[in-house]
């Protein structure tokens, strides 16, 4: 890699003029960064075609404030193509990161997670399982991780018990199992192991991840989720 360049992925872009984009990049060692991208001159059409989501990039930028200016970019290898529903899953991964990863904080684990999960998504037949892994690990990387091994009084989670989850307390064992409410210990332990192939576990993990993400996402709906529903 040339000096002065950083590895990055473009996550989102929108036009702010005929020749400029406002773009969000996930940058290795530097985290989420927002940049102005100028697209003009004889190479503008070529650059628009190359600067796409899911494509590994090398970028160079300038600027001392929160908003940077992209100076130069190069393609850096290739990424297995996301086809069909996997493409919608990729859009969801991008939008989720843009919405909850803070700007200009050097969260190295987030770039590594994103890169690994893109490859995993392209290779898997279990897209939902891949997304649950991404959601839980992303939350963990941002400091919102969940202790899946112990309940609120320090006892190990038991597969035979049932639990409610409270953000301020953690897992609280139900004295009388309320079937249809909360989570079984089996589900909690499966989420700890990131084992989401079982349909029952998969549904529980989806419900739990949405619960965890709601305070961070607020009331604004995810466009990628709406796009997937309308496909």
JOMOKA-V262534 format. One line per field, one symbol per residue. phi: phi as a letter, one per 20 degrees, with the letter a starting at -180 (. if undefined). psi: psi as a letter, one per 30 degrees, with the letter a starting at -180 (. if undefined). Layout:
phi = ???
psi = ???
//
This chain:
phi = .ffndcfbcfdbbbfdafccddcddedgmcnecdcedecbnfeffffffeecfmefcdccbbpeefddcfebbcfcmccgfecmffffffffgffffffdeffldfefffffffffffffffeeddffffffgfffffgffendfdeeecefdneffdfedccddcgecnedfffcgdfncmcfggffffffeldcffgffgffffffffffegfeemeffefffffffef
psi = kkkfkkklkkeklkkfafgkljkkkjkkffakkklkjkjlafgeeeeeeeillgjklklkllkfafklkkellkkialkkkjkbfeeeeeeeeeeeeeefkkkhkiiefeeeeeeefeeeefflfieeeeeeeeeeeeeefggglkjgflafggkkkkfflkklkkefebkkkkejkikfkakleeeeeeeefhjgfkeeeeeeeeeeeeeefefefafklkeeeeeeeg.
//
